[in-house]
Amino acid sequence: MVEEASRTIDARGSFCPGPLMEMIRAIKAAEIGDVVAVLSNDSGSRTDIPKWAQKAGQELVAVQSGEEGDSILVRKVK
């Protein structure tokens, strides 16, 4: 089952560290339990956002690749 995002940020066309900064801002504004998705075509986001989620104590839900880029989902847990 694919997790449904509470909020989706389209950061395609933005390059490092833009998508990561968008994710951090969105997670800070989110409620606990919310899932935030970032759409990115910057290859660094595939590793940067999951690493940040682990360090920040948030839950990486999924990293999905598609023709137009990646969708990276993170759940706010604290």
N, C-alpha and C positions, 0 to 999 in steps of 0.2 A: 504494500500500500504506500502510495506517495503522500508524504506529509503536505498538508495545506498550509501555505504561508499566511500569517496575519497581515504582513506587509511585504511588498515587493519593491525593490529599488533597482531601476534600470541604470546600471553604471557602465553599459557598453559604450566604448569610445573614450572612457576615462582610463588612465593608466596609473600604475603603481605610484603612490600609495592610495590613490583616489577611491577605488572600490572598498578597500579595507577601512578607510576613514568613514565612508558612508555606512558600512556595517556597524562600526563602533558607535556612531551617532544614533543609529536606529535602535541598537540593543539598549543603549542608555535610556532612550525614550520609551521603550517597550515595557509591557507588564510581564511579570514572571509567568512563564508558560507560553508566551507569544513566540511564534516562529517567524524569523525575518529571512527573506530570500534576497540575494544580490545576484543580478544578471551581469556578467562580466565577460568581455572578450580579451582581457589581459591575462596571459598565461600564468603570471605570478600569483593571481588571486586563488588559483587552485591549491597552492601551498600556503600562502600568507594568511588567508582567512581561517583555515583549519588550525594552523599553528597558534594564531591569536586566540581562537575559541578555547583551545586547550589551556593556554596560559591564563586566560581570563576566567576559567572555570565555567564556561558555557558549553552547551551540548551541540556538537556538530551532528546535524540530522542527515544531510546528504550533500554530495557533490555530483551533479549530473551534467554531462557534456552533451551539447547539441550543435547543430550546424551554425547557429548564430552566437555561440559562446557557451559559457558555463552558468549553471544555476547552483548557488551555494546557499544551503539552508542551515540556520543556526537557531536553536531554542534558548531563550533567556531562562536560566535556572536560578540565578541569584541577583 
